[in-house]
Amino acid sequence: MNPSKESIGNNEGPTRRFNFNTVFGLVFFFLSVVLFLIIPDQIEKPLFVLDENENALEPSLFPRLVAAGFGGLGLWLVFISFSIREENKLRNLDRQAIANVLVTLLVMALYTPLLMQVGFVVASALVIAALSTFFGNKSYGVTAVVSIAVPISIFFVFTKFLATYLPPFPIDTPLTRLYIL
């Protein structure tokens, strides 16, 4: 690895040039602006308010703070990108790496509709099993145990301890009646 190509501080001094870091910084900034603007419409107002305090925080405050921080980091990346001297290693990726990313994106895109049809546990188990097999796991017994145990554990913790809604899996209703989940 040649340090003169990838280091910020070299003897020649930084050259100001537009690079892929600048592009990603701008994308992050504009995405944060869009998020900041649409967040109030995406968060429901509470059905009832327990305290009529005038100083109460809006439900959209923290998501908007995160979006603003995201935009600030995007701008910071734009400004420091002009002093970063590194080559674009995305151009050097082989077909296997690109295929891995595309298959993962495809599986994640299919996960959402699958999640709504068969529930969190079944969809997550299928995704874990499919991706681990695709990435070369040959121990199918371990894959079966992990792909079933992890989603059930996450479902149990989030629904029972954290009182969060996750799409139930098909046998959730009978198991809930039996106090198993």
Phi, psi and omega in degrees: 000126182272114185294336182290336180276333189244358184263155178282314183261104174232175187290335183282341184087155183289142174255138180273115178209153180281126180221185184293333175295323178296317180298313180294323176299317178293320178298315179299319181296312182292326175296321179293324177296315178298314179299317181300322183282327184267348183303315181300329179281342184268347183253124180286146174283147179299146180293324176217150182248126181283331184231125180269041180287131180290339180267011181295146180280141176288147178297337182272359185298307185291318174299324178290326175295321178295317179297320178294319177296321177299317178293320178297319178292325176297316177295321178298318178297323177298314183291319180281343181295335180286341179257355178275128178244097178213155180275156179280103182279352175294331178291338184268002181292140177275174183295328180296317180295318179294319178297319178300315180293316181294319178295318178298317178297319179296315179296319178293325177292325178282340182295320184297307178294327177295322180300320181284336182274316186246356178096169186295313187294311182293315180297316180294320178297318179295318180294316179298314181295316182295313182290321180292324176292317179299321182276008168107009178288124181256354180270089186291332177294314178295320178299317180297314181297312182294316184291342176263317185290318184295309179297324178295318178297314179297316179301314181297312182296313184289323182276325185267315183273321184262357178051047180251147178273129169232145179302122184290155176270163191306327182262018181294320183296311177296323180291327178291322178295329179271004180062027177278318177246000000 
